[in-house]
Amino acid sequence: MRAALVEALARLELTLDDGRLDRLCRFGDALLEQNRVMNLTAITDPEAVARLHFADSLALLRWEDLRGKTVLDVGCGAGFPGVPLAIAVPEARVTLLDSLQKRVNWLKTVLPQLEVPADCVAARAEEYVAQHREQFDLVTSRAVARLNVLAELCLPYVRVGGRFLALKGAMAQEEADEANHAVAALGGKLAGIREYPVDDAVHRIVVVEKVRPTPAAYPRKFAKIKQNPL
């Protein structure tokens, strides 16, 4: 896993010291061990975990300096991209948000063992925002929902002047075009799409800047967001 991770990071023009590489690999080992009894990831080859989970999560560090920043990972699942970011940049204040209690319980158990500085919260994104509106410098999501849905769940958390980064694949431009109205209605502005290599594919990050406060009416209940996206 370690050699594959170093190689994948080199393709992204990123490097980590031995301590952070070791902590990432230990988290990968813990992930695969727990995956035997809990559905955390469909990727079970250690080298693939290094490339498709870890390097993919860390790619945004090519453009973003997270030191001293507050970061929220919405729909973190097994901890991506939030856990690799917290390991790589311990100076960031990372919060991991997921609706599934058992996943969050596992993260709460394993992260202290690895001395990973991150807060883990079990809550729905549209509900946790009530006490945390516009409190984060950077919000990330690698969730599978389309961007017009993700924007309503994520942009309310971003402070004005901060950014929302959506990790996407081949359909990033199409999703960005589709979400343009939603992003504007939520106080954001599409600021570009960044491309980076993962294996033989090109992955993309849609960058949304927060330019004004999100209206208090958003986010709506998830059923309404899904049924009638902005």
Secondary structure, 3 states (H helix, E strand, C coil): CHHHHHHHHHHCCCCCCHHHHHHHHHHHHHHHHHCCCCCCCCCCCHHHHHHHHHHHHHHHHHCCCCCCCEEEEECCCCCCCHHHHHHHCCCCEEEEEECCHHHHHHHHHHHHHCCCCEEEEECCHHHHHHHCCCCEEEEEECCCCCHHHHHHHHHHHEEEEEEEEEEECCCHHHHHHHHHHHHHHCCEEEEEEEEEEECCEEEEEEEEEECCCCCCCCCCCHHHHHHCCC
